[in-house]
Amino acid sequence: WHVTAPTITVSGSDVLSGLSTEEISLDGGVSWGASPQTLSDGTYSVILRTRDAAGNETAENHTLKVDTAAPALSTSHSGTSGNAGCYTSDTTVDHTYNDSTSGLIFSQMQINSDGWQPIMDQTFSDGVYSIEYALQDEAGNHTSVTEILQVDTIPPTRTVTVPAANGNNGWHRTQPAISISG
């Protein structure tokens, strides 16, 4: 696999009659074009052909595979979004990933550095999670992504302290000192 777009050039020489044609086919000889040709992503059945003025011809066949793009990964979150990037309900992380040219050979994730595992949709409860993704295609292109997910479904606790009434029937005769903590 080529991971950068190659430029294919055909050249030759002929000391007797001279060259008349230098051409390239990228589709196994169905169509022909001039040299050079730059290849985009895909698999090509390349034929390089030279012809001299006398009509003699030489040709070389090659299969070339080109994949310049890294694997794609996207995540979506199903949960109640709170403030500061935090989710206030259990949150499911869904994944979409692929490599449309050479195909994936490695697609793994790890949560809080607990070891690599196959990428799978998961639901997360309270906590802070560092989710790392690593993908590689057959051509050797890599994608690495890390996301931080914070889930907090527990409301804050508070304690209200009201001093006992110092008057009759639950009345305070002086202003009470009420304290709130939590």
C-alpha positions in Angstrom: 0.0 0.0 0.0 1.1 3.5 -0.8 0.0 6.0 2.0 0.9 9.1 -0.1 -0.4 9.7 -3.6 2.2 8.3 -6.0 3.0 9.8 -9.3 3.6 7.2 -12.0 5.9 8.0 -14.9 6.9 5.9 -17.8 10.0 6.6 -19.8 12.2 4.7 -22.2 14.7 5.1 -25.0 15.3 3.7 -28.5 18.6 4.4 -30.2 17.5 3.2 -33.7 14.1 4.6 -34.6 13.4 6.7 -31.5 10.4 6.6 -29.1 7.0 7.5 -30.5 4.7 6.8 -27.4 5.0 6.6 -23.6 1.7 6.0 -22.0 0.0 4.6 -18.9 -3.2 2.7 -18.3 -4.6 2.6 -14.8 -7.4 0.2 -15.6 -5.7 -2.8 -17.1 -5.5 -1.5 -20.7 -9.1 -0.3 -21.2 -8.0 3.4 -21.5 -4.6 5.1 -21.9 -3.2 8.4 -20.8 0.0 10.3 -21.0 2.8 10.1 -18.5 2.9 11.2 -15.6 -0.3 10.1 -13.7 -0.9 10.9 -10.0 -3.0 8.2 -8.3 -5.8 8.9 -5.8 -7.0 6.3 -3.2 -7.9 2.9 -4.7 -6.5 -0.2 -6.3 -5.1 0.1 -9.8 -4.1 -2.4 -12.5 -1.3 -0.3 -14.1 0.3 -0.9 -17.4 3.3 1.1 -18.5 3.9 1.0 -22.2 6.5 2.5 -24.6 6.5 2.2 -28.4 9.2 3.1 -30.8 8.8 4.7 -34.2 9.3 1.3 -35.9 6.2 -0.1 -34.0 8.1 -2.2 -31.4 6.4 -2.2 -28.0 7.3 -3.0 -24.4 4.9 -3.1 -21.5 5.1 -3.7 -17.7 2.1 -4.6 -15.5 1.8 -3.6 -11.9 -0.9 -3.6 -9.3 -0.8 -0.5 -7.1 -2.8 0.1 -4.0 -3.2 3.7 -2.6 -4.7 4.6 0.8 -3.8 8.1 2.0 -6.6 8.5 4.6 -6.6 7.4 8.2 -9.5 5.4 9.6 -12.5 7.5 10.6 -14.1 7.5 14.1 -17.0 9.4 15.5 -18.7 9.1 18.8 -22.1 10.3 20.0 -23.5 10.6 23.5 -27.0 9.7 24.7 -27.5 11.3 28.1 -28.7 14.4 29.8 -26.2 17.2 29.2 -25.5 19.3 32.3 -23.1 22.2 32.9 -19.3 22.3 32.4 -19.4 19.4 29.9 -20.8 17.0 32.5 -23.7 14.6 31.9 -26.4 14.4 34.7 -27.7 10.9 33.7 -26.2 7.6 32.8 -24.7 8.2 29.4 -24.3 5.8 26.5 -21.4 6.4 24.1 -22.1 5.1 20.5 -19.3 4.6 18.0 -19.1 4.7 14.2 -15.8 3.8 12.7 -14.5 2.6 9.3 -11.8 2.7 6.7 -13.3 2.8 3.2 -10.2 2.0 1.2 -7.8 -0.7 2.6 -10.0 -1.8 5.6 -9.4 -1.9 9.3 -7.0 -4.4 10.9 -7.1 -2.9 14.4 -9.9 -1.1 16.3 -9.5 -0.9 20.0 -10.5 1.2 23.0 -9.4 1.5 26.6 -11.2 3.2 29.5 -9.1 4.8 32.3 -6.0 2.8 31.1 -7.6 -0.5 32.1 -6.4 -2.4 29.0 -7.3 -2.5 25.3 -10.6 -4.1 24.2 -12.7 -4.1 21.0 -14.6 -0.9 20.4 -18.1 -1.3 21.6 -21.0 1.0 22.6 -21.2 1.4 26.4 -23.2 3.1 29.1 -21.4 5.0 31.8 -22.5 5.8 35.3 -21.1 8.3 37.8 -17.4 9.0 37.3 -14.8 10.6 35.1 -13.6 8.5 32.2 -10.6 8.8 29.9 -11.6 6.9 26.8 -8.8 6.2 24.3 -9.3 4.9 20.8 -6.7 3.4 18.4 -7.5 2.4 14.9 -5.2 1.2 12.0 -6.0 0.3 8.5 -4.3 -2.4 6.3 -2.1 0.3 4.6 -0.7 1.4 8.0 -2.6 4.7 8.5 -3.4 5.3 12.2 -6.1 7.2 14.1 -5.8 7.9 17.8 -8.4 9.8 19.8 -8.9 10.5 23.5 -12.0 11.8 25.0 -12.9 12.7 28.6 -16.4 11.8 29.8 -17.8 13.0 33.1 -21.0 11.7 34.5 -22.5 13.1 37.7 -26.1 11.9 38.5 -25.9 12.6 42.3 -27.3 15.9 43.5 -25.2 17.7 46.1 -26.0 17.0 49.8 -26.8 19.7 52.2 -27.4 20.0 55.9 -29.6 22.8 57.3 -29.1 23.5 61.1 -31.8 25.4 62.8 -31.3 26.0 66.5 -34.1 25.0 68.9 -36.7 27.6 69.6 -36.1 29.6 72.7 -39.7 30.8 73.1 -43.1 29.3 73.6 -44.9 27.1 71.1 -41.8 26.8 68.7 -41.2 30.6 68.4 -37.8 32.2 68.5 -37.6 35.3 70.7 -34.2 36.3 69.1 -33.0 35.9 65.6 -31.8 32.3 65.1 -28.5 31.5 63.5 -29.4 29.1 60.7 -26.5 27.4 58.9 -26.4 25.5 55.6 -23.5 23.3 54.7 -22.8 20.7 52.1 
